[in-house]
Amino acid sequence: MGIPISIQNLQRSNTSETQTRKSRAERWENVKEIFSVTNPEALEGKHILLVDDVFTTGATIEACATALLETCNVKISVVTIAYAE
């Protein structure tokens, strides 16, 4: 498609436990403030598509989006392959 991809600009700043058996509230707390943007200038003014394999509570996507929105003047869209009920 000729669309640029950045796989190193949004980094997990520390490890977290698996989300698999966590409640909704525990999932949000588990990913709170664990993502950071390494080069915000490279993303300035961009429309970013965040891709998640499985959307359960949205905690990971929100944590990623929050990090991006705090450091860059960006627009964010989200796509997922599957969602869990």
MIZATOR-914188 format. One line per 10 residues: their letters; for each residue x negated, y negated, z of N, C-alpha, C. Coordinates in nm, 4 decimals, always signed. Layout:
<atoms>
A	X/Y/Z/X/Y/Z/X/Y/Z  ...
</atoms>
This chain:
<atoms>
MGIPISIQNL	-0.0809/+0.1190/+0.0000/+0.0000/+0.0000/+0.0000/-0.0860/-0.1264/+0.0000  -0.2126/-0.1117/+0.0265/-0.3014/-0.2273/+0.0245/-0.2857/-0.3198/+0.1444  -0.2279/-0.2711/+0.2525/-0.2085/-0.3517/+0.3731/-0.3258/-0.3273/+0.4679  -0.3883/-0.4349/+0.5172/-0.5012/-0.4162/+0.6096/-0.4577/-0.3475/+0.7395  -0.5445/-0.2637/+0.7920/-0.5188/-0.1927/+0.9165/-0.6285/-0.2274/+1.0159  -0.5882/-0.2580/+1.1384/-0.6833/-0.2826/+1.2452/-0.6588/-0.1799/+1.3541  -0.7550/-0.0912/+1.3740/-0.7375/+0.0123/+1.4757/-0.8265/-0.0107/+1.5974  -0.9070/-0.1172/+1.5944/-0.9980/-0.1412/+1.7059/-0.9725/-0.2731/+1.7773  -0.8766/-0.3504/+1.7342/-0.8539/-0.4808/+1.7942/-0.7671/-0.4749/+1.9189  -0.6838/-0.3763/+1.9294/-0.6026/-0.3561/+2.0493/-0.6599/-0.2349/+2.1217
QRSNTSETQT	-0.7193/-0.2592/+2.2370/-0.7901/-0.1532/+2.3088/-0.7235/-0.1226/+2.4421  -0.7275/+0.0038/+2.4784/-0.6848/+0.0447/+2.6127/-0.8019/+0.0110/+2.7043  -0.7780/-0.0771/+2.8004/-0.8875/-0.1233/+2.8856/-0.9195/-0.0271/+2.9994  -0.8306/+0.0653/+3.0278/-0.8612/+0.1708/+3.1236/-0.7709/+0.2899/+3.0948  -0.8036/+0.4015/+3.1531/-0.7231/+0.5212/+3.1292/-0.6033/+0.5219/+3.2222  -0.5025/+0.5924/+3.1812/-0.3841/+0.6071/+3.2657/-0.3396/+0.7520/+3.2601  -0.2571/+0.7877/+3.3546/-0.2058/+0.9242/+3.3600/-0.1074/+0.9484/+3.2459  -0.0857/+1.0742/+3.2153/+0.0131/+1.1090/+3.1133/+0.1511/+1.0585/+3.1540  +0.2305/+1.0199/+3.0567/+0.3640/+0.9669/+3.0814/+0.4685/+1.0786/+3.0886  +0.4304/+1.1986/+3.0520/+0.5235/+1.3078/+3.0265/+0.6275/+1.3309/+3.1358
RKSRAERWEN	+0.5865/+1.3375/+3.2583/+0.6809/+1.3720/+3.3655/+0.7144/+1.2532/+3.4555  +0.6955/+1.1328/+3.4058/+0.7207/+1.0131/+3.4847/+0.8614/+0.9595/+3.4612  +0.9147/+0.8962/+3.5641/+1.0445/+0.8302/+3.5503/+1.0265/+0.7038/+3.4672  +1.1364/+0.6422/+3.4322/+1.1320/+0.5184/+3.3540/+1.0480/+0.4111/+3.4237  +1.0729/+0.3884/+3.5524/+0.9983/+0.2871/+3.6279/+0.8503/+0.3230/+3.6379  +0.8203/+0.4497/+3.6589/+0.6808/+0.4942/+3.6691/+0.6076/+0.4764/+3.5362  +0.6766/+0.4972/+3.4260/+0.6149/+0.4775/+3.2941/+0.5742/+0.3315/+3.2747  +0.6637/+0.2400/+3.3116/+0.6343/+0.0974/+3.2968/+0.5132/+0.0597/+3.3817  +0.5091/+0.1073/+3.5048/+0.3978/+0.0748/+3.5944/+0.2676/+0.1378/+3.5447  +0.2762/+0.2562/+3.4875/+0.1586/+0.3296/+3.4412/+0.0840/+0.2582/+3.3288
VKEIFSVTNP	+0.1553/+0.1827/+3.2453/+0.0899/+0.1165/+3.1309/+0.0779/-0.0354/+3.1480  +0.1225/-0.0853/+3.2610/+0.1186/-0.2290/+3.2864/-0.0259/-0.2798/+3.2822  -0.0502/-0.3764/+3.1953/-0.1791/-0.4457/+3.1831/-0.2980/-0.3542/+3.1510  -0.2751/-0.2474/+3.0741/-0.3886/-0.1613/+3.0397/-0.4407/-0.1858/+2.8978  -0.3742/-0.2730/+2.8220/-0.4191/-0.3024/+2.6860/-0.4758/-0.4437/+2.6782  -0.5760/-0.4597/+2.5924/-0.6339/-0.5921/+2.5710/-0.6701/-0.6077/+2.4238  -0.6794/-0.7323/+2.3806/-0.7155/-0.7634/+2.2430/-0.8631/-0.8011/+2.2418  -0.9414/-0.7337/+2.1575/-1.0858/-0.7565/+2.1561/-1.1275/-0.8756/+2.0707  -1.0515/-0.9056/+1.9659/-1.0867/-1.0157/+1.8767/-0.9600/-1.0900/+1.8355  -0.9058/-1.1734/+1.9236/-0.7784/-1.2397/+1.8938/-0.7817/-1.3279/+1.7699
EALEGKHILL	-0.8974/-1.3844/+1.7377/-0.9077/-1.4709/+1.6200/-0.8755/-1.3945/+1.4916  -0.9085/-1.2673/+1.4869/-0.8831/-1.1860/+1.3677/-0.7339/-1.1620/+1.3457  -0.6547/-1.1761/+1.4517/-0.5116/-1.1507/+1.4427/-0.4287/-1.2781/+1.4388  -0.4913/-1.3906/+1.4584/-0.4226/-1.5195/+1.4655/-0.3300/-1.5402/+1.3454  -0.2022/-1.5678/+1.3748/-0.1047/-1.5980/+1.2709/-0.0566/-1.4784/+1.1893  -0.0933/-1.3580/+1.2288/-0.0569/-1.2375/+1.1531/+0.0790/-1.1823/+1.1956  +0.1370/-1.1019/+1.1076/+0.2555/-1.0228/+1.1396/+0.2041/-0.8817/+1.1616  +0.2155/-0.8335/+1.2837/+0.1560/-0.7058/+1.3229/+0.2645/-0.5990/+1.3341  +0.2373/-0.4835/+1.2766/+0.3265/-0.3691/+1.2872/+0.2655/-0.2713/+1.3873  +0.3311/-0.2538/+1.5012/+0.2880/-0.1550/+1.5999/+0.3564/-0.0233/+1.5675
VDDVFTTGAT	+0.2797/+0.0850/+1.5652/+0.3320/+0.2169/+1.5316/+0.3174/+0.3076/+1.6532  +0.4267/+0.3709/+1.6928/+0.4258/+0.4647/+1.8047/+0.4838/+0.5964/+1.7568  +0.4231/+0.7069/+1.7968/+0.4718/+0.8363/+1.7503/+0.6086/+0.8712/+1.8099  +0.6236/+0.8552/+1.9410/+0.7507/+0.8844/+2.0070/+0.7869/+0.7691/+2.0990  +0.9053/+0.7142/+2.0801/+0.9559/+0.6042/+2.1620/+1.0465/+0.6644/+2.2690  +1.0056/+0.6518/+2.3948/+1.0863/+0.7060/+2.5038/+1.1519/+0.5932/+2.5818  +1.0711/+0.5157/+2.6540/+1.1256/+0.4023/+2.7293/+1.0847/+0.2683/+2.6697  +0.9865/+0.2714/+2.5807/+0.9352/+0.1473/+2.5239/+0.8235/+0.0856/+2.6055  +0.7819/+0.1524/+2.7116/+0.6805/+0.0969/+2.8009/+0.5473/+0.0727/+2.7301  +0.5019/+0.1678/+2.6515/+0.3734/+0.1526/+2.5834/+0.3799/+0.0422/+2.4788
IEACATALLE	+0.4855/+0.0409/+2.4001/+0.5010/-0.0630/+2.2979/+0.5077/-0.2008/+2.3634  +0.5817/-0.2123/+2.4725/+0.5908/-0.3425/+2.5392/+0.4560/-0.3855/+2.5963  +0.3807/-0.2919/+2.6522/+0.2484/-0.3259/+2.7051/+0.1560/-0.3736/+2.5934  +0.1613/-0.3088/+2.4787/+0.0800/-0.3509/+2.3638/+0.1233/-0.4884/+2.3140  +0.2521/-0.5058/+2.2969/+0.3050/-0.6329/+2.2471/+0.2728/-0.7464/+2.3427  +0.2831/-0.7222/+2.4718/+0.2521/-0.8256/+2.5708/+0.1077/-0.8714/+2.5586  +0.0159/-0.7776/+2.5440/-0.1251/-0.8136/+2.5284/-0.1460/-0.8964/+2.4023  -0.0828/-0.8570/+2.2931/-0.0963/-0.9306/+2.1676/-0.0361/-1.0706/+2.1772  +0.0804/-1.0810/+2.2371/+0.1486/-1.2104/+2.2464/+0.0787/-1.3071/+2.3407  +0.0076/-1.2547/+2.4395/-0.0646/-1.3409/+2.5326/-0.1914/-1.4001/+2.4727
TCNVKISVVT	-0.2466/-1.3360/+2.3718/-0.3750/-1.3810/+2.3195/-0.3704/-1.4338/+2.1772  -0.2644/-1.4092/+2.1047/-0.2605/-1.4441/+1.9628/-0.1283/-1.5097/+1.9262  -0.1309/-1.5911/+1.8250/-0.0092/-1.6471/+1.7663/+0.0365/-1.5486/+1.6591  +0.1119/-1.4457/+1.7020/+0.1485/-1.3376/+1.6106/+0.2984/-1.3123/+1.6118  +0.3434/-1.2440/+1.5090/+0.4785/-1.1903/+1.5027/+0.4617/-1.0390/+1.5080  +0.5480/-0.9710/+1.5843/+0.5321/-0.8273/+1.6038/+0.6579/-0.7528/+1.5590  +0.6368/-0.6460/+1.4843/+0.7424/-0.5514/+1.4496/+0.6988/-0.4143/+1.4997  +0.7948/-0.3255/+1.5200/+0.7658/-0.1923/+1.5752/+0.8311/-0.0872/+1.4878  +0.7593/+0.0225/+1.4676/+0.8153/+0.1395/+1.3985/+0.7758/+0.2621/+1.4794  +0.8655/+0.3601/+1.4805/+0.8367/+0.4854/+1.5507/+0.8826/+0.6014/+1.4640
IAYAE	+0.8232/+0.7155/+1.4857/+0.8571/+0.8347/+1.4086/+0.9764/+0.9068/+1.4726  +0.9818/+0.9065/+1.6059/+1.0885/+0.9766/+1.6768/+1.1191/+0.9025/+1.8069  +1.2358/+0.9314/+1.8624/+1.2680/+0.8753/+1.9941/+1.3220/+0.9859/+2.0824  +1.2985/+0.9703/+2.2129/+1.3461/+1.0681/+2.3093/+1.4637/+1.0110/+2.3846  +1.5599/+1.0952/+2.4126/+1.6785/+1.0501/+2.4878/+1.6602/+1.0750/+2.6349
</atoms>
